Amino acid sequence: MGIVKVAMLGLGGVFLAVLLKQQKQDYALYIGLGCAVCILFFAVDRLSVVMGSVKQLQSLMTVDSSYVKALIKMIGITYVAEFAASLCQDAGYSSIGTQIEMFGKLSIIALSMPILMVLIQTLEGFLT
Protein backbone atom coordinates (compact mmCIF):
# COMPACT_ATOMS: atom_id res chain seq x y z
CA MET A 1 0.00 0.00 0.00
CA GLY A 2 2.98 2.31 0.55
CA ILE A 3 3.83 2.36 -3.13
CA VAL A 4 0.36 3.67 -3.93
CA LYS A 5 0.86 6.56 -1.49
CA VAL A 6 4.28 7.38 -2.91
CA ALA A 7 3.04 7.13 -6.50
CA MET A 8 0.07 9.39 -5.77
CA LEU A 9 2.31 11.88 -3.96
CA GLY A 10 4.75 11.90 -6.86
CA LEU A 11 2.11 12.20 -9.56
CA GLY A 12 0.23 14.88 -7.63
CA GLY A 13 3.43 16.84 -7.17
CA VAL A 14 4.30 16.54 -10.85
CA PHE A 15 0.85 17.65 -12.00
CA LEU A 16 0.88 20.59 -9.58
CA ALA A 17 4.41 21.56 -10.62
CA VAL A 18 3.46 21.41 -14.32
CA LEU A 19 0.49 23.69 -13.69
CA LEU A 20 2.55 26.16 -11.69
CA LYS A 21 5.53 26.06 -14.03
CA GLN A 22 3.74 28.28 -16.53
CA GLN A 23 3.05 30.99 -13.94
CA LYS A 24 5.68 30.67 -11.21
CA GLN A 25 8.65 28.53 -12.16
CA ASP A 26 10.24 28.90 -8.72
CA TYR A 27 7.20 27.42 -6.99
CA ALA A 28 7.23 24.45 -9.36
CA LEU A 29 10.81 23.71 -8.34
CA TYR A 30 9.92 23.98 -4.64
CA ILE A 31 7.01 21.60 -5.08
CA GLY A 32 9.27 19.11 -6.84
CA LEU A 33 11.85 19.34 -4.08
CA GLY A 34 9.19 19.00 -1.40
CA CYS A 35 7.76 15.88 -3.02
CA ALA A 36 11.22 14.39 -3.39
CA VAL A 37 11.98 14.95 0.29
CA CYS A 38 8.64 13.43 1.34
CA ILE A 39 9.33 10.37 -0.80
CA LEU A 40 12.80 10.19 0.75
CA PHE A 41 11.19 9.90 4.20
CA PHE A 42 9.01 7.03 2.96
CA ALA A 43 12.14 5.35 1.56
CA VAL A 44 14.03 5.73 4.84
CA ASP A 45 11.12 4.03 6.60
CA ARG A 46 11.40 1.09 4.20
CA LEU A 47 15.14 1.06 4.64
CA SER A 48 14.72 0.28 8.34
CA VAL A 49 12.81 -2.86 7.35
CA VAL A 50 15.63 -3.87 5.00
CA MET A 51 18.22 -3.23 7.71
CA GLY A 52 16.36 -5.52 10.09
CA SER A 53 16.29 -8.27 7.48
CA VAL A 54 20.00 -7.87 6.74
CA LYS A 55 20.84 -8.12 10.44
CA GLN A 56 18.70 -11.25 10.69
CA LEU A 57 20.50 -12.78 7.69
CA GLN A 58 23.85 -11.85 9.21
CA SER A 59 23.00 -13.73 12.39
CA LEU A 60 22.09 -16.83 10.36
CA MET A 61 25.28 -16.86 8.29
CA THR A 62 28.91 -16.78 9.31
CA VAL A 63 29.82 -13.63 7.43
CA ASP A 64 32.20 -11.03 8.78
CA SER A 65 30.19 -8.04 9.96
CA SER A 66 32.54 -5.62 8.18
CA TYR A 67 31.40 -7.00 4.82
CA VAL A 68 27.75 -6.48 5.67
CA LYS A 69 28.47 -2.96 6.93
CA ALA A 70 30.32 -2.18 3.71
CA LEU A 71 27.42 -3.50 1.64
CA ILE A 72 24.95 -1.37 3.57
CA LYS A 73 27.17 1.69 3.13
CA MET A 74 27.37 1.02 -0.62
CA ILE A 75 23.58 0.83 -0.85
CA GLY A 76 23.30 4.09 1.09
CA ILE A 77 25.86 5.85 -1.08
CA THR A 78 24.06 4.67 -4.19
CA TYR A 79 20.68 5.91 -3.01
CA VAL A 80 21.90 9.29 -1.75
CA ALA A 81 23.99 9.95 -4.86
CA GLU A 82 21.14 9.02 -7.21
CA PHE A 83 18.68 11.13 -5.22
CA ALA A 84 20.92 14.20 -5.15
CA ALA A 85 21.92 13.83 -8.80
CA SER A 86 18.30 13.55 -9.89
CA LEU A 87 17.36 16.68 -7.95
CA CYS A 88 20.22 18.60 -9.53
CA GLN A 89 19.29 17.41 -13.01
CA ASP A 90 15.62 18.32 -12.46
CA ALA A 91 16.67 21.78 -11.35
CA GLY A 92 18.61 22.22 -14.58
CA TYR A 93 22.10 21.61 -13.22
CA SER A 94 22.87 18.34 -14.96
CA SER A 95 26.64 18.87 -14.82
CA ILE A 96 26.54 18.99 -11.02
CA GLY A 97 24.28 15.94 -11.00
CA THR A 98 26.75 14.06 -13.17
CA GLN A 99 29.59 15.01 -10.83
CA ILE A 100 27.61 13.73 -7.83
CA GLU A 101 27.02 10.44 -9.63
CA MET A 102 30.72 10.13 -10.45
CA PHE A 103 31.71 10.87 -6.86
CA GLY A 104 29.22 8.25 -5.65
CA LYS A 105 30.72 5.65 -7.97
CA LEU A 106 34.24 6.48 -6.85
CA SER A 107 33.16 6.28 -3.21
CA ILE A 108 31.72 2.82 -3.79
CA ILE A 109 34.93 1.70 -5.50
CA ALA A 110 37.02 3.05 -2.63
CA LEU A 111 34.78 1.33 -0.10
CA SER A 112 34.92 -1.98 -1.94
CA MET A 113 38.72 -2.10 -2.32
CA PRO A 114 39.42 -3.87 1.00
CA ILE A 115 36.79 -6.48 0.15
CA LEU A 116 38.30 -6.95 -3.29
CA MET A 117 41.75 -7.42 -1.76
CA VAL A 118 40.45 -10.13 0.62
CA LEU A 119 38.73 -11.83 -2.31
CA ILE A 120 41.94 -11.83 -4.36
CA GLN A 121 43.93 -13.19 -1.39
CA THR A 122 41.35 -15.94 -0.92
CA LEU A 123 41.51 -16.88 -4.59
CA GLU A 124 45.29 -16.87 -4.44
CA GLY A 125 45.12 -19.23 -1.46
CA PHE A 126 42.91 -21.63 -3.43
CA LEU A 127 45.24 -21.58 -6.44
CA THR A 128 48.44 -22.27 -4.51
C-alpha positions in Angstrom: 0.0 0.0 0.0 3.0 2.3 0.6 3.8 2.4 -3.1 0.4 3.7 -3.9 0.9 6.6 -1.5 4.3 7.4 -2.9 3.0 7.1 -6.5 0.1 9.4 -5.8 2.3 11.9 -4.0 4.7 11.9 -6.9 2.1 12.2 -9.6 0.2 14.9 -7.6 3.4 16.8 -7.2 4.3 16.5 -10.9 0.8 17.7 -12.0 0.9 20.6 -9.6 4.4 21.6 -10.6 3.5 21.4 -14.3 0.5 23.7 -13.7 2.6 26.2 -11.7 5.5 26.1 -14.0 3.7 28.3 -16.5 3.1 31.0 -13.9 5.7 30.7 -11.2 8.7 28.5 -12.2 10.2 28.9 -8.7 7.2 27.4 -7.0 7.2 24.5 -9.4 10.8 23.7 -8.3 9.9 24.0 -4.6 7.0 21.6 -5.1 9.3 19.1 -6.8 11.9 19.3 -4.1 9.2 19.0 -1.4 7.8 15.9 -3.0 11.2 14.4 -3.4 12.0 15.0 0.3 8.6 13.4 1.3 9.3 10.4 -0.8 12.8 10.2 0.7 11.2 9.9 4.2 9.0 7.0 3.0 12.1 5.3 1.6 14.0 5.7 4.8 11.1 4.0 6.6 11.4 1.1 4.2 15.1 1.1 4.6 14.7 0.3 8.3 12.8 -2.9 7.4 15.6 -3.9 5.0 18.2 -3.2 7.7 16.4 -5.5 10.1 16.3 -8.3 7.5 20.0 -7.9 6.7 20.8 -8.1 10.4 18.7 -11.2 10.7 20.5 -12.8 7.7 23.8 -11.9 9.2 23.0 -13.7 12.4 22.1 -16.8 10.4 25.3 -16.9 8.3 28.9 -16.8 9.3 29.8 -13.6 7.4 32.2 -11.0 8.8 30.2 -8.0 10.0 32.5 -5.6 8.2 31.4 -7.0 4.8 27.7 -6.5 5.7 28.5 -3.0 6.9 30.3 -2.2 3.7 27.4 -3.5 1.6 24.9 -1.4 3.6 27.2 1.7 3.1 27.4 1.0 -0.6 23.6 0.8 -0.8 23.3 4.1 1.1 25.9 5.8 -1.1 24.1 4.7 -4.2 20.7 5.9 -3.0 21.9 9.3 -1.7 24.0 10.0 -4.9 21.1 9.0 -7.2 18.7 11.1 -5.2 20.9 14.2 -5.1 21.9 13.8 -8.8 18.3 13.5 -9.9 17.4 16.7 -7.9 20.2 18.6 -9.5 19.3 17.4 -13.0 15.6 18.3 -12.5 16.7 21.8 -11.3 18.6 22.2 -14.6 22.1 21.6 -13.2 22.9 18.3 -15.0 26.6 18.9 -14.8 26.5 19.0 -11.0 24.3 15.9 -11.0 26.7 14.1 -13.2 29.6 15.0 -10.8 27.6 13.7 -7.8 27.0 10.4 -9.6 30.7 10.1 -10.4 31.7 10.9 -6.9 29.2 8.3 -5.7 30.7 5.6 -8.0 34.2 6.5 -6.9 33.2 6.3 -3.2 31.7 2.8 -3.8 34.9 1.7 -5.5 37.0 3.0 -2.6 34.8 1.3 -0.1 34.9 -2.0 -1.9 38.7 -2.1 -2.3 39.4 -3.9 1.0 36.8 -6.5 0.2 38.3 -7.0 -3.3 41.7 -7.4 -1.8 40.4 -10.1 0.6 38.7 -11.8 -2.3 41.9 -11.8 -4.4 43.9 -13.2 -1.4 41.3 -15.9 -0.9 41.5 -16.9 -4.6 45.3 -16.9 -4.4 45.1 -19.2 -1.5 42.9 -21.6 -3.4 45.2 -21.6 -6.4 48.4 -22.3 -4.5 
